[in-house]
Amino acid sequence: MNNQEFVIDPSDFQTLQDTTVKLKQEIAKVIVGQEDMVELMLVAILSNGHVLLEGVPGIAKTLTAKVMAKLISSGFSRIQFTPDLMPSDITGTSVFNSKSASFDFNPGPIFSNIILIDEINRAPAKTQSALFEVMEERQVTVDGKTYPMQMPFLVFATQNPLEHEGTYRLPEAQLDRFIFKINVKYPTLEEEFQIILNTHERKEHSETEQIAPLLSAAQIIDFQKKIKYVHVEEPLMKYIARIINNTRNHPSLYLGASPRASINTLAAAKAMAAINGRSFVIPEDIKAVLYPILNHRIYLTPEKELEGENENQIIADVIASVEIPR
């Protein structure tokens, strides 16, 4: 489809904003608080990006991903990562068919639209490698044959902090394939009271029982296409490039962000503008997505880690070092 065939009407972005508001209202029926996490997950979906949710057990990471999947009328698959999980348990295997005297491919659970990977950092590097190709190229190669994924294809993964027993550090190349790493916080006192109250009033009903699909797979694909046409001024593109480039020269970092971070920032800023009903990006859209885009792509020097600095402090420093275009 070329640019002439795909026409954008300004009212399309108002429709997208209205749809986003409805999605947030439905999610709020189940998820108390966590507004920033919900908004970023919606931005990731519209940007065609994968999301990594990190936080201690019991703060609704998995539940949020399940609710998001239920709101989209498409295929859903859940994979529980464990230390003994093999790559073929994810991608599928070729099985010999004695009738045809040939091997038939049996697709694994990765062949769906919305994939929830629970506790992704409980599987070792060999298993993690099964996700490299499918997350980046939306395809799986088994026994020399390539099988494309059906669109949309989105991975929501949860992980516990590395301090927890029985977890592995994700390879840098895999982390880079997630558009966002969202750090999920504890609820406030008021939010926790509301969680308890909701649980009490729900009685025997399940948490997601009242959630109905609001979007089809075709609508998601249509929104993803429209967002590519959100207007971005050249000074804003240079602003993104300077910020990402400055992470590679910061004295507190031994590894900065790759060009994929720049591309993801552009895509996420467009989606952030669109869900706010705008057909153009403003600096605030860029700043709103930089922390979850960069916090898993930069690495502190050992000295700065010992001094107690964290990634968010460095990101704030990098953002402050670049003049905002007006």
Secondary structure as GFF3:
##gff-version 3
##sequence-region A 1 326
A	DSSP	alpha_helix	10	28	.	.	.	ID=ss1
A	DSSP	alpha_helix	35	46	.	.	.	ID=ss2
A	DSSP	beta_strand	50	54	.	.	.	ID=ss3
A	DSSP	alpha_helix	61	71	.	.	.	ID=ss4
A	DSSP	beta_strand	72	73	.	.	.	ID=ss5
A	DSSP	beta_strand	76	80	.	.	.	ID=ss6
A	DSSP	alpha_helix	87	91	.	.	.	ID=ss7
A	DSSP	beta_strand	92	97	.	.	.	ID=ss8
A	DSSP	beta_strand	102	107	.	.	.	ID=ss9
A	DSSP	beta_strand	114	118	.	.	.	ID=ss10
A	DSSP	three_ten_helix	120	122	.	.	.	ID=ss11
A	DSSP	alpha_helix	125	128	.	.	.	ID=ss12
A	DSSP	three_ten_helix	129	131	.	.	.	ID=ss13
A	DSSP	alpha_helix	132	137	.	.	.	ID=ss14
A	DSSP	beta_strand	139	142	.	.	.	ID=ss15
A	DSSP	beta_strand	145	148	.	.	.	ID=ss16
A	DSSP	beta_strand	154	159	.	.	.	ID=ss17
A	DSSP	alpha_helix	172	175	.	.	.	ID=ss18
A	DSSP	beta_strand	178	183	.	.	.	ID=ss19
A	DSSP	alpha_helix	189	202	.	.	.	ID=ss20
A	DSSP	beta_strand	215	216	.	.	.	ID=ss21
A	DSSP	alpha_helix	217	227	.	.	.	ID=ss22
A	DSSP	alpha_helix	234	247	.	.	.	ID=ss23
A	DSSP	beta_strand	253	255	.	.	.	ID=ss24
A	DSSP	alpha_helix	259	275	.	.	.	ID=ss25
A	DSSP	alpha_helix	283	294	.	.	.	ID=ss26
A	DSSP	beta_strand	299	300	.	.	.	ID=ss27
A	DSSP	alpha_helix	302	306	.	.	.	ID=ss28
A	DSSP	alpha_helix	311	320	.	.	.	ID=ss29
###
